[in-house]
Amino acid sequence: MTDNKNSAISRIINSELIRQFFGYWPAFHDAEITKVTLEANPGYHASVTFVMDASQNAKEVDEKGYYNTCKTL
């Protein structure tokens, strides 16, 4: 992972919980974003909060050809 990515991840509150759950930092390329909150916080840093559904796929597929999930966050 590049330094830029590590720097961005280190700014995410509770990012260590994601690493503990999955065992690595996932790509989130198939995650569904269900809510975004933008806060200006005058006099402080602005913030963005994302609520998303993310899962880790297993190598096996179901009868419809969809990948089974083994971890869902």
Residue pairs with C-beta under 8 A, 6 or more apart in sequence:
1 25
9 15
9 25
12 18
15 25
18 25
18 26
18 73
19 25
21 71
21 73
22 56
22 71
22 73
26 54
26 56
28 52
28 54
30 54
30 55
30 57
31 52
31 53
31 54
31 55
32 52
32 53
32 54
33 50
33 51
33 52
34 51
34 52
34 53
35 49
35 50
35 51
36 48
36 49
36 50
36 51
37 48
37 49
38 46
38 47
38 48
39 46
39 47
39 48
39 49
40 46
41 47
53 72
53 73
54 72
54 73
55 69
55 70
55 71
55 72
55 73
56 69
56 70
56 71
56 72
57 67
57 68
57 69
57 70
58 67
58 68
58 69
58 70
59 67
60 67
60 68
61 67
61 68
62 68
